[in-house]
């Protein structure tokens, strides 16, 4: 459910998914969430999906991808700034579905990334970076709640378990449809 909505404090922004088969998701979700948020806003232009939005406290990085275009990113950026957030727009490497397919925030200033994402200038000098080992790229899509990480990536588990309380979750079924842990929830 992450792609059609973005939660920020007491606000929820309903997004515009890129594929026509998903257009109704935002409207359907708006009925379910209306009692959970102070304000519900809508992106009205372009296309933008939650999988392309990395939140770092009150700062957001919106990744441009096949699922999020410049118009959608600019529209979302305007809404987030109106709520007091700061925003940067970045490219996403061409062979990555969503920006967060290959990165996730694991504490206030540490981002878990793949080697492809580490090359982006947006991360340099601003954040602590932990690179997942080759062959364990799926582990880069984790969730910062006691640090939920995909099960089966022993090298990544060994690296992170030194400083984090890990909860391992099976992702084999959702991975079959190019989904990761972040795709399955809206967090606020």
N, C-alpha and C positions, 0 to 999 in steps of 0.2 A: 504493500500500500504506500510505499514511500514516494513513488514516482508522481502521483497526482496531487501531493500536498506537502507543504513545508511548515512545520511548527516553529514559532519563535516567541518565546515567553508566553504571554496570554493570547497570542495571535496565531492564526492559521492562514496561510496563503495557498489557495487552490491553484494548481499549476495547469499547464496545457500540454498534455502528452503528445509525442511526435507522431504516433500512428493512429489512424482513424479508428481502428478497433478498440482503442482505449479512451476515446473522447468522452464517453459517458461516465468514466470512473470518477472524475472530479465532482460532477453533479451528484452522483450517488453517495460519495463520501461526504459531501456538504450536509446531507440530511443526518448522517450519523454523528458528525462532530460538532454540530451547532451548539450543543449544551456544554461543551468542554472548553470553549475559547471565548474570550472577551470580544474579539473582533475577527471576522472572516473577510479576507481580501481575495481578489481574483486577478490573475494575470490575464490580460485581454489580448495581447499581441504576441506573435511568434510562437515558438515551441520551446518548452523548458520542462525537464523532468528532475525529480528529487535526487535521482542517482548521480546527477551532475553537480550537486551542491554540497560542498564540504563546509560545515560550520565549525569555527574555532572560536568559542566563547561568543562575543558579539561581532565577530568578523566572519564573512562568508566568501568562499572562493567558488565561483560558478564556472564550470568547465564547458567549453564549447565542444560539441560532439555531433554525431549523426542524430542524436535525440534532443539536443539543445542548440538553438541557433542564436546569432547575435541579437536579433530582435527580442526573442524571449528572455535572453540574459539581461538585456538593458531594461526591459519592462520589470523583471523581478528585482533588479538592482534598485530601481526607482522606489519600489514598494518597501524593500528592506531598509533603504536609507530613510524613508519617511517614518519608519519605526525606530530609528536611532542606531541602526547597524552600519558597519562599514563593509564595503564590497570590492572584490577584485574579480576580473574576468580573465580566464586563462584558456589556453588551448588544451585539448586532450589528445594524446598520441593517437594516430589514425586507426590503429588496430585494437583499440580499447572501446568497449561498448559505452560505458559511463565513466565519468571522472572518478567516482568512488569505487569502481570495479577494482582499481589498482591502488587505492589509498584509503586510510581511515585515521581519524583522530583517536589516540589512545590515552592521552591525558591533556592537561591544559595547553601544552606547547610541544607535544611529540606526535609526529605523524608516521604511521606505518605505511611504507611504500614499496612498490616493485622497482626494479632497476630502471624501467622505462619512465616511471613517474619521477624518479629522483633527478632525472635530467632536466626537468622543467625549472626554469629560473624562478618561478613563483615560490618555491620552497627554500631556495638557497639563502642562508644567513638569517632567516626569520624563525626557523623552527628546528627542534631536535628531530632528526630523521633516523628511523630504523628501517633497514632494507630487508625484506623477506628473502630467504635463500632461493636460488634458481630452482624451478620445479615446484615451488610452493606459492606461486603468485596468487592463488585463490585466497590464501590466508591474509592477504592485504585488505580484504573486505571484512573487517571486524566491527564490533560494536562496543563502545566504551561504557558498559554497565558491568562492573566487576571484570571487564574485558572479556566479552564473548568472542570466541574465535572459532573458525571452522576446525572440526576434528580431522586428524589424519596428516597433519603437517608438523612432524616431530621437530625438525630443526627450528622452525618458527616458535613452536611451543617452548623449546629449550631456551631460546634467546629471551622471550618475553617473561617466562616464569621466574626469572631472577628478580624482577622488579614489579610484577603484576600478579594479582589473584585471577587466574584464568578459569573460565568455564568453557568447556569444549562442547560444541554442538555439531550434530551430523548435518551436512549440507549436500549430500550426494544426490538427493532427489531434486532439490531446487536448482542445483547446478546444471541439471539437464536442460533447463529452460533459460540458461544464462542469468540466473538470479543468484544473489548472495545474501548474506545475513542482513545487510542494511535494507534490502528490498522488502523485507517482511514486516516492517513496523514504521510508525511515526513516533519519534521520540521528542519529549519536551520536558 
